[in-house]
Amino acid sequence: MSDRTMDRRTFVGLAAAGGAAAVESRVPALARGVSRPSAAPFELEEATIAELQAGMKSGKYTARGLTAAYAQRIDALDRKGPALRAVLEVNPDALAQAEALDAERKAKGPRGLLHGVPVLVKDNIATRDRMQSTAGSLALVGVAPPRDAFIVERLRASGAVILGKANLSEWANFRSTHSSSGWSGRGGQCRNPYALDRTPSGSSSGSGVAVAANLCPVAIGTETDGSIVSPSTCCSIVGIKPTLGLVSRTGIIPIAHSQDTAGPMARTVADASVLLGALAGVDPRDDATAASAGQARTDYTAFLDPNGLKGARLGVCRSHFMGYSPATDALMEGAINTVKRLGAVVVDPADIATAGQFDDAEFTVLLYEFKADLNRYLAEWAPRPPGLPGPPGASAKTLEDLIGFNDRNKERELPYFGQEIFVQAQAKGPLTDQDYLRALDKDHLLARTQGIDAVMAEHQLDALIAPTGGPPALIDLVNGDPGGGGSFSSPAAVAGYPHVTVPLGYVVGLPVGLSFVGRPWSEATLIRLAYAFEQATKARRPPRFLTTADLP
């Protein structure tokens, strides 16, 4: 892959195709159509936040009991059994946190809907505790961030229990042009619970797999382009990629400030809405969040309307996002009929005229911003006190240092693929370079003004819809994720606009999601639309941990 283009094989393609110590990362040979032995029946399988809260209110559950149950589930399915490798570590303080929240509930009542609910956090999000915050890389093992990320502060304030750290595509899948989504030096290869030889997708792979497999009720992912919505579609869950600035990035290991955001991943639209309300808010340390003042809401559950599609105007994005998978197209045609039956007005097609025209500019922007933003993060969030002994990577203060660390530790960090993107980013200059500024302007012009804004204004649309992506591809540690088209993540990602994906159906047992994309700050509208579709279809089915796809 050259510096001048970012095709589906590189960044978007990587996204669309995821114990505290490093583990064996080979994928065992798998036989067709055989289920791996799973844990005993799990009382909390598919449990929603509302059900957990009702159980804690009645005394059936306690926060401590829930936390212990999910930790046991992680041990049974993530460490043993199908060995999903979705969780890097369970928080050693989680039970103590849960006990304190139980006592608080008894004395004062719950803080809100997340009180006592265990939440997994992606490993590129800083926590000031006994867990690691490494983006899956061995280079940052042992480096303690100076404080919690802003969104972790929000979670703790809401009464959530920080259950542990989720595996991910190392460095949020921005290290190699031939990476395997879901692989990290710390965690090895994360695997899709619907078919263990299929990709969980990246880079919030562990978060997606953990939610899908009921290792937790909900999780936090992050996205630059596809890293929330793609693992969500591949794992048959709900993902919300918010408007840029709705959710703070402070304390999150970055790729690019013009596109990065965190967001909720859950099994239902209702649960994702609860989590989004807890995350959203202005952070003085993240200038982008200033624009969310007056736009963010603390309660998105108010928009959970089963009749929410009635009268909505939806545009179908066919060109560039359909036609690559007949089975996926068939599911999409069914979805179009469903939303019509539910009262939506469908404009078909309503294509984004500029789709695919800003891939090269996007990649240029990401390379420049990655170098600048990562160097800034390492300086502030990965300090090492002078003279203090530490692990080999603890002295990494720049992208150049990380490249050197990887070269010195090839057997652990580069066993399957390299760091070509790291090297390309290191070669870039400052953010004052004209190449960067021109690419950023091109992104905004093509993705926003002439892209999503234009088609939505022309047809007076409430949202654009398309398949989020095709069925998950096979894991390939030799060649990396396959190329191919179809991912619907880029327009909203490059524009900085919101994107919600919800389970749509299955192709030979492999999940596919339906996307709703809208204008800035339209999360409430997208949640209303997605919830109505979810309630009408009830498409999600729990995974069976098959060794491979259930092919005829």
Secondary structure, 3 states (H helix, E strand, C coil): CCCCCCCCCCHHHHHHCCCCCCCCCCCCCCCCCCECCCCCCCCCCCCCHHHHHHHHHHCCCCHHHHHHHHHHHHHHHHHCCCCCCCEEEECCCHHHHHHHHHHHHHHHCCCCCCCCCEEEEECCECCCCCCCCCCCCHHHCCCCCCCCCHHHHHHHHHCCEEEEEECCCHHHHCCCCCCCCCEECCCEECCCCCECCECCCCCCHHHHHHHHCCCCCEEEEEECCCCCHHHHHHCCCEEEECCCCCECCCCECCCCCCCCEEEEEECCHHHHHHHHHHHECCCCCCHHHHHHCCCCCCCHHHHCCCCCCCCCEEEECCCCCCCCCHHHHHHHHHHHHHHHHCCCEEECCCCCCCCCCCHHHHHHHHHHHHHHHHHHHHHHHCCCCCCCCCCHHHHCCCHHHHHHHHHHCHHHHCCCCCCHHHHHHHCCCCCCCHHHHHHHHHHHHHHHHHHHHHHHHHHCCCEEEEECCCCCCECCCCCCCCCCCCCCCHHHHHHCCCEEEEEEEEECCEEEEEEEECCCCCHHHHHHHHHHHHHHHCCCCCCCCECCCCCC
